[in-house]
Amino acid sequence: MPDKEEKTLYGDAQDFRERKRIHTGRKNIIIAGERVCLSIILYEDTGAAVIANTDYRIEGHGQTYSGTTDDEGYLFHPDVPIDDYDLTVGDITVKVPVVLNAGDRHLQRVIGYEIP
């Protein structure tokens, strides 16, 4: 019988706000040296609104990436080394994971961040 791991993932903004659980089955396998993506939609502290048109900085694996989220709170950096990264928005820093596929998007609440 395959080894299964239950993960909490969020499929869309409504699931994210309601914290619905999605069961994923087998966990992803990441190979050392593989290049992946930072593909993230940022939500403010409550998860009710995206952090749109806001400057951010991401640091990890000896690299720094920066930019501005789009109108939907989305940021994307392809071809990054596998690592956990520190994302800073305003004066709040949180850990963010990478995703394996460019089409995947990780939904991230920035705890403590409030939309000005």
For each residue, the residues with C-beta under 8 A, 3 or more apart:
1:
2: 25 26
3: 26
4: 25 26
5: 24 26 27
6: 21 23 24
7: 22 23 24 27
8: 19 21 22
9: 22 24
10: 15 16 19 20 22 107
11: 15 20 22
12: 15 16
13: 16 17 41 43 50 107
14: 17 18
15: 10 11 12 18 19 20 22
16: 10 12 13 19 43 47 107 109
17: 13 14 47 48
18: 14 15
19: 8 10 15 16
20: 10 11 15
21: 6 8
22: 7 8 9 10 11 15
23: 6 7
24: 5 6 7 9 27
25: 2 4
26: 2 3 4 5
27: 5 7 24
28: 100
29:
30: 34 36 82 100
31: 34
32: 82
33: 82
34: 30 31 82 100
35: 79 80 81 82
36: 30 80 81 82 98 99 100
37: 76 77 78 79 80 98 99 100 101 102 104
38: 58 65 75 76 77 80 85 96 98 99
39: 74 75 76 77 99 102 104 105 106
40: 74 75 76 87 96 105 106 107 108
41: 13 50 72 73 74 105 106 107 108
42: 50 51 54 56 69 73 74 75 87 89 108 110
43: 13 16 46 47 48 49 50 51 73 107 108 109 110
44: 47 48 49 50 51 109 110 113 114 115
45: 109 110 111 112 113 114
46: 43 49
47: 16 17 43 44 109
48: 17 43 44
49: 43 44 46 115
50: 13 41 42 43 44 69 72 73
51: 42 43 44 54 69 73 89 110 113 115
52: 69 70 71 72 73
53: 68 69 70 71
54: 42 51 68 69 73 89 90
55: 66 67 68 89
56: 42 66 67 68 69 75 87 88 89
57: 64 65 66 87 88
58: 38 64 65 66 75 77 85 86 87 88 96
59: 63 64 65 85 86 88
60: 63 83 84 85 86
61: 80 81 82 83 85
62:
63: 59 60 80 81
64: 57 58 59
65: 38 57 58 59 77 80
66: 55 56 57 58
67: 55 56 75 77
68: 53 54 55 56
69: 42 50 51 52 53 54 56 72 73 74 75
70: 52 53 73 74 75
71: 52 53
72: 41 50 52 69
73: 41 42 43 50 51 52 54 69 70
74: 39 40 41 42 69 70 105
75: 38 39 40 42 56 58 67 69 70
76: 37 38 39 40 102
77: 37 38 39 58 65 67 80
78: 37 102
79: 35 37
80: 35 36 37 38 61 63 65 77 83 85 98
81: 35 36 61 63
82: 30 32 33 34 35 36 61 98
83: 60 61 80 98
84: 60 95 96 97 98
85: 38 58 59 60 61 80 95 96 97 98
86: 58 59 60 93 94 95 96
87: 40 42 56 57 58 93 94 95 96 108 110
88: 56 57 58 59 91 92 93
89: 42 51 54 55 56 92 110 113
90: 54 113
91: 88
92: 88 89 110 111 112 113
93: 86 87 88
94: 86 87 108 110 111
95: 84 85 86 87
96: 38 40 58 84 85 86 87 106 108
97: 84 85 106
98: 36 37 38 80 82 83 84 85
99: 36 37 38 39 102 104 105 106
100: 28 30 34 36 37 104
101: 37 104
102: 37 39 76 78 99
103:
104: 37 39 99 100 101
105: 39 40 41 74 99
106: 39 40 41 96 97 99
107: 10 13 16 40 41 43
108: 40 41 42 43 87 94 96
109: 16 43 44 45 47
110: 42 43 44 45 51 87 89 92 94 113
111: 45 92 94
112: 45 92
113: 44 45 51 89 90 92 110
114: 44 45
115: 44 49 51
116:
